[in-house]
């Protein structure tokens, strides 16, 4: 009775929603839209850095900032991917009306986030020069790249803790509060960028400081909400610790996602190192394209996150057919939106790249890459959508294997082979559509033939 009452109380809590009943499509849309807007504002963090740095500090500084994306993602992806398992656990137990397990998962995730943030700070600050040399960073760019990286990783704890807090809220069906907090912090980030760089004329390090301050502000807002008494998600400082059984469950569902993110990030770092060998114009163009593609990818991310939460809650409540309907809707919506975005990017690629740097060299490389990959975004969306379904069903091992074999091993092997024989940068760009196609075919076969809706029962047995 206590568990049922707690779930009813959670439903009454503003923005927290039970997704096991009600109209599927309106629930998914109302949940995915705030996530989409949140992702837009989150992208503004580094994009604002890149735009303002490129305009005020020049191409070398732009290359230093934009080239950081793949390395930053590599260093945080394992921890954040593993933390995704916590969101699955919370959603599952919330769907099953188990208040005790929800509380244990929330506090274990908090402990995990603190430990991860400390580790990332130490590794990021200490080994920045080593990582950048390994990535074949242009010597002209190296001093500013080291500067930017080190200041950025001094705020790694804030970066990780915001994502942990957001995962907790999203797992309970609350996608609006993270949006409000991100709007505030994104505006703060842009204001600080303009003040530090355009106003005070500080160096590229100031862009990283602005990002760290903004992320810290969003964490403060999140924690003020999560520390409120009387809610199913309430965080109590004295309870933040690793609960062994819950941690094992989080790692079981999250470790494959962490490995998956890491191998994708590793493959992207290898690609980045190959791009860097073509000089600073190619380096700046590749980083600029990554920023633009980050926005193009937002519809996919939004529906994927909605899908994972929806499926976890409904499978926890044993609503199998409802979970299937939600999965089909999210896959279709992500694919359509991604392709429409890709067509728009293809048509207006010169204008998008030119917003960051209209130097002919940067513009040429950037447009060439955009028009190679943009029309294949529907394949990228499909692969990620099925991966999100698998994670929500407790089968994160499946996308890990597919991504490791196709997006890492095959992609790196292909690039190494074509660069050995041709040395033409266009073949690097084609590595993405090629591997997206192969992974999509494999995912389609798995989705149609497997019994993914009983993933949690298999683990329990």
JOCORJO-V158698 format. One record per residue. N is the residue number from 1. RES is the residue in one letter. OMEGA is omega in whole degrees, 0 to 359 (* if undefined). D_FIRST is the distance of its C-alpha to the first C-alpha in Angstrom with 1 decimal. Layout:
BEGIN
n->[N,N]
res->[RES,RES]
omega->[OMEGA,OMEGA]
d_first->[D_FIRST,D_FIRST]
END
This chain:
BEGIN
n->[1,2,3,4,5,6,7,8,9,10,11,12,13,14,15,16,17,18,19,20,21,22,23,24,25,26,27,28,29,30,31,32,33,34,35,36,37,38,39,40,41,42,43,44,45,46,47,48,49,50,51,52,53,54,55,56,57,58,59,60,61,62,63,64,65,66,67,68,69,70,71,72,73,74,75,76,77,78,79,80,81,82,83,84,85,86,87,88,89,90,91,92,93,94,95,96,97,98,99,100,101,102,103,104,105,106,107,108,109,110,111,112,113,114,115,116,117,118,119,120,121,122,123,124,125,126,127,128,129,130,131,132,133,134,135,136,137,138,139,140,141,142,143,144,145,146,147,148,149,150,151,152,153,154,155,156,157,158,159,160,161,162,163,164,165,166,167,168,169,170,171,172,173,174,175,176,177,178,179,180,181,182,183,184,185,186,187,188,189,190,191,192,193,194,195,196,197,198,199,200,201,202,203,204,205,206,207,208,209,210,211,212,213,214,215,216,217,218,219,220,221,222,223,224,225,226,227,228,229,230,231,232,233,234,235,236,237,238,239,240,241,242,243,244,245,246,247,248,249,250,251,252,253,254,255,256,257,258,259,260,261,262,263,264,265,266,267,268,269,270,271,272,273,274,275,276,277,278,279,280,281,282,283,284,285,286,287,288,289,290,291,292,293,294,295,296,297,298,299,300,301,302,303,304,305,306,307,308,309,310,311,312,313,314,315,316,317,318,319,320,321,322,323,324,325,326,327,328,329,330,331,332,333,334,335,336,337,338,339,340,341,342,343,344,345,346,347,348,349,350,351,352,353,354,355,356,357,358,359,360,361,362,363,364,365,366,367,368,369,370,371,372,373,374,375,376,377,378,379,380,381,382,383,384,385,386,387,388,389,390,391,392,393,394,395,396,397,398,399,400,401,402,403,404,405,406,407,408,409,410,411,412,413,414,415,416,417,418,419,420,421,422,423,424,425,426,427,428,429,430,431,432,433,434,435,436,437,438,439,440,441,442,443,444,445,446,447,448,449,450,451,452,453,454,455,456,457,458,459,460,461]
res->[X,X,X,X,X,X,X,X,X,X,X,X,X,X,X,X,X,X,X,X,X,X,X,X,X,X,X,X,X,X,X,X,X,X,X,X,X,X,X,X,X,X,X,X,X,X,X,X,X,X,X,X,X,X,X,X,X,X,X,X,X,X,X,X,X,X,X,X,X,X,X,X,X,X,X,X,X,X,X,X,X,X,X,X,X,X,X,X,X,X,X,X,X,X,X,X,X,X,X,X,X,X,X,X,X,X,X,X,X,X,X,X,X,X,X,X,X,X,X,X,X,X,X,X,X,X,X,X,X,X,X,X,X,X,X,X,X,X,X,X,X,X,X,X,X,X,X,X,X,X,X,X,X,X,X,X,X,X,X,X,X,X,X,X,X,X,X,X,X,X,X,X,X,X,X,X,X,X,X,X,X,X,X,X,X,X,X,X,X,X,X,X,X,X,X,X,X,X,X,X,X,X,X,X,X,X,X,X,X,X,X,X,X,X,X,X,X,X,X,X,X,X,X,X,X,X,X,X,X,X,X,X,X,X,X,X,X,X,X,X,X,X,X,X,X,X,X,X,X,X,X,X,X,X,X,X,X,X,X,X,X,X,X,X,X,X,X,X,X,X,X,X,X,X,X,X,X,X,X,X,X,X,X,X,X,X,X,X,X,X,X,X,X,X,X,X,X,X,X,X,X,X,X,X,X,X,X,X,X,X,X,X,X,X,X,X,X,X,X,X,X,X,X,X,X,X,X,X,X,X,X,X,X,X,X,X,X,X,X,X,X,X,X,X,X,X,X,X,X,X,X,X,X,X,X,X,X,X,X,X,X,X,X,X,X,X,X,X,X,X,X,X,X,X,X,X,X,X,X,X,X,X,X,X,X,X,X,X,X,X,X,X,X,X,X,X,X,X,X,X,X,X,X,X,X,X,X,X,X,X,X,X,X,X,X,X,X,X,X,X,X,X,X,X,X,X,X,X,X,X,X,X,X,X,X,X,X,X,X,X,X,X,X,X,X,X,X,X,X,X,X,X,X,X,X,X,X,X,X,X,X]
omega->[180,181,179,178,181,179,177,178,179,179,181,179,184,174,177,186,172,184,181,177,181,181,185,189,178,177,183,181,181,176,184,183,176,176,178,180,176,180,177,182,177,177,181,179,184,179,176,176,183,183,183,178,180,181,189,185,173,187,180,179,177,179,179,182,185,181,183,188,183,180,178,180,179,185,182,191,182,182,183,177,178,179,176,176,177,177,178,180,180,180,182,183,175,176,180,178,181,185,183,181,176,180,179,180,180,183,175,177,178,178,179,181,179,179,181,181,179,180,181,178,182,182,183,181,186,190,180,181,180,179,184,175,179,180,178,179,180,181,179,184,190,183,181,178,178,180,182,183,186,178,180,184,171,177,183,181,179,180,181,185,176,181,175,180,179,179,179,182,179,181,179,177,181,178,183,180,176,177,181,182,180,177,179,185,178,177,177,180,180,179,180,176,181,180,185,188,180,183,183,180,175,185,185,179,183,177,178,179,179,179,181,180,181,178,178,178,179,178,179,179,179,184,176,178,185,179,179,184,169,180,180,183,189,177,174,186,183,181,181,178,178,171,192,183,180,179,178,180,178,180,180,181,186,183,177,177,177,177,179,179,182,182,175,180,179,178,179,176,177,177,179,180,175,178,182,181,178,175,189,179,177,180,179,181,180,178,178,178,179,178,181,180,176,176,180,183,187,177,179,182,184,181,177,179,176,181,182,180,181,182,180,180,185,175,174,178,180,176,190,181,178,178,179,180,178,179,180,181,182,179,182,181,181,181,182,181,180,181,176,177,180,179,180,178,179,184,187,181,180,181,181,180,181,176,182,182,181,172,184,181,179,182,181,180,184,180,179,179,181,184,172,190,194,183,179,182,179,177,176,180,182,180,181,180,178,177,179,177,180,179,180,180,179,181,183,180,183,178,178,181,182,181,181,185,186,186,178,186,182,182,180,179,179,182,178,181,184,178,178,185,187,184,182,185,181,181,174,179,182,178,183,178,180,183,175,181,183,181,180,178,180,179,180,179,181,183,183,189,185,177,187,184,181,182,182,180,179,179,180,179,*]
d_first->[0.0,3.8,5.4,5.2,6.1,8.6,10.1,10.7,12.3,14.2,15.6,16.9,18.6,22.2,23.3,20.1,19.3,17.2,20.1,18.4,19.4,22.4,26.1,26.8,30.2,29.4,26.3,28.6,31.5,29.6,28.1,31.4,33.7,32.5,32.6,36.2,37.2,35.7,37.7,40.8,40.6,39.9,43.0,44.9,44.7,47.2,48.9,49.9,51.2,53.2,54.5,55.6,57.0,58.9,60.5,61.4,61.9,63.3,62.8,62.6,59.7,58.0,58.3,56.9,53.8,53.2,53.9,51.1,48.4,48.5,48.8,45.9,43.7,44.8,43.9,40.4,39.5,38.4,36.1,34.6,34.3,32.4,30.1,29.3,27.5,25.0,24.4,23.7,21.3,19.3,19.4,18.4,15.2,14.4,15.0,12.6,9.8,10.5,10.8,12.7,15.1,15.8,16.8,18.9,20.6,21.5,23.1,24.9,26.3,27.6,29.4,30.7,32.1,33.9,35.5,36.5,38.0,40.1,41.4,42.3,44.2,46.3,47.1,47.8,50.1,51.9,52.6,53.2,57.0,56.6,54.1,56.4,59.5,57.7,57.0,60.7,60.2,63.5,65.4,65.9,62.2,61.2,61.6,59.4,56.8,56.5,56.2,53.5,51.4,51.5,50.4,47.6,46.2,46.3,43.3,41.4,38.5,37.9,38.2,35.7,33.1,33.2,32.5,29.6,28.1,28.7,27.1,23.8,23.9,25.1,22.4,19.8,22.0,23.9,27.6,29.0,28.8,30.7,33.3,33.8,34.3,36.6,38.7,39.4,40.2,42.4,44.4,44.8,46.0,48.6,49.8,50.2,52.0,54.5,55.0,55.5,57.5,59.2,59.5,60.1,61.5,59.6,59.4,56.8,54.7,53.8,51.9,49.7,49.2,48.2,45.5,44.2,44.0,42.2,39.6,39.0,38.5,35.8,34.0,34.1,32.6,29.7,28.9,29.1,26.2,24.1,24.6,23.0,20.3,16.7,16.3,14.5,18.1,19.5,22.3,23.3,26.9,26.4,23.8,26.1,27.2,27.3,24.3,26.3,23.9,22.7,26.4,27.5,25.0,26.2,29.8,29.4,28.4,30.5,33.6,35.1,34.7,36.3,39.2,39.5,39.9,42.3,44.5,44.7,45.5,48.1,49.7,49.9,51.5,54.1,54.8,55.1,57.6,59.6,59.6,60.6,63.7,65.0,65.2,63.6,63.8,61.9,59.5,58.9,58.6,56.0,53.9,54.3,53.3,50.2,49.2,49.9,48.1,45.1,44.9,45.7,42.8,40.2,39.2,38.6,36.4,34.4,33.5,33.0,30.4,28.6,28.9,27.5,24.3,23.9,24.5,22.2,19.2,20.0,20.9,17.6,16.0,18.9,20.7,24.1,26.5,25.0,25.5,29.1,29.9,28.8,30.9,33.9,33.7,33.6,36.4,38.6,38.0,38.8,41.9,43.4,42.8,44.2,47.3,48.0,47.8,50.1,52.7,52.7,53.1,55.9,57.8,57.5,57.5,60.7,59.2,55.9,57.6,60.3,57.8,57.4,61.0,63.8,66.1,67.7,66.7,63.0,63.0,64.7,62.3,59.2,60.1,61.2,57.8,55.9,57.9,57.5,53.7,52.3,52.8,50.7,47.5,45.9,46.1,44.5,41.7,41.1,41.0,38.5,36.3,36.0,35.5,32.5,31.1,31.6,29.8,26.8,26.7,27.1,30.8,32.5,35.2,36.8,37.8,38.8,41.3,42.6,43.1,44.7,47.2,48.0,47.4,48.6,51.0,52.6,52.8,54.4,56.8,57.8,58.6,60.5,62.6,63.5,64.3,66.6,68.6,68.4,67.3,66.2,63.1,62.3,61.3,58.6,57.1,57.1,54.9,51.8,52.3,53.4,50.3,47.9,49.5,49.2,45.6,44.7,46.3,44.4,41.0,41.7,42.4,39.3,37.0,38.6,38.7,35.7,32.2,30.6,27.3,26.3,27.1,23.7,23.7,27.2,26.4,23.5,25.9]
END
